[in-house]
Amino acid sequence: MGQTAFHAPYGGSVFLGLRKNRAGVTEIVYDDGVTRRLVWRVTQALADEGRLSDALSRAVGQTRVVPALYAELKKRAILVEAVTR
């Protein structure tokens, strides 16, 4: 995986993306296009990164993306920690 990005389908500038940092750790990036940019580090090795991509694609389609992201990650038992707030 290099980078994977998801944009809000309703025309907003909300962005969720996956990336690998320099240490090779998977991170989730959220940007609302105006004021907030948040980054979380996935704290476990993922056997199936498709689960993570699915969680992001479902969350970005909701009106409240960050709470939806937490709910989707929880459903899939994917643990994250905040890098920036």
N, C-alpha and C positions, 0 to 999 in steps of 0.2 A: 504494500500500500504506500503510495506517495502521499497524495492529498485527495480527500473526498469532500465535496461541498454540497450543501443543500440550501436552497433559497425558498423563502416563503412563497407559496403559490398564489396568494391574494394580492400580489403586486407590491408588497412592502419590501423594505430593504433588509429584513431580518436574514441573517446568515448563520448557519451552523456548519462547522467543518471538522474533519479529522486530519491530524497531521502527526508525523513522527518528529520528536525533538532531536537535538544533536546526539543525545545519549541513546536514541532509538526507542524511547518511550512514547506510547500513543497518547495524544492530547486531543481534547475537544475544545473548539473555539466557538464562542457565541459573540456576535456583533449585531447590535440593533440598528446600525447605520447612522446613529445620531450621537448618543452619549455613552452607551455601555459596551464594553468589550470584556468578556469573561473567558478564562481559560481553566480547564480542569485536566488533571493528569489521571489516566486510568491506572489504578493501583494494583492491578493483577494482570497476569499474562492471559491473553484471550486466545482460546483454541479456535474460535470462529468469529472473525471480525465482522461477518455478515450480520450478527446479532446487534452489534454496535451501530452499524450503518442503518439497519432497520429502525432502531430506536431514534436515531437522529432524524430520519426521513419522516417518521410519524410525529415527532415533537414539533418540527418546524412548520407543520401544517396547522397547528393550533394557534389560537389567538394569544394565549399566555405561554410562550415557548419555554421559558426556563422551568416553571413548575411542571409542564408537560414532559420536559426532558428528564427531570428527576424521577417522575413517575414511570417513564419508559425504562430508565436505567434500573430502577428498583424491581420492576417486573422481571427483568432479565438477570437480576443479581449481578450487575456490573458495578463495581466499586470505583468511585472517583474521589479525588481530593482537589480542592481549589488551589490554583497556582496564582491567579490574580483575581481581584474583585473590583 
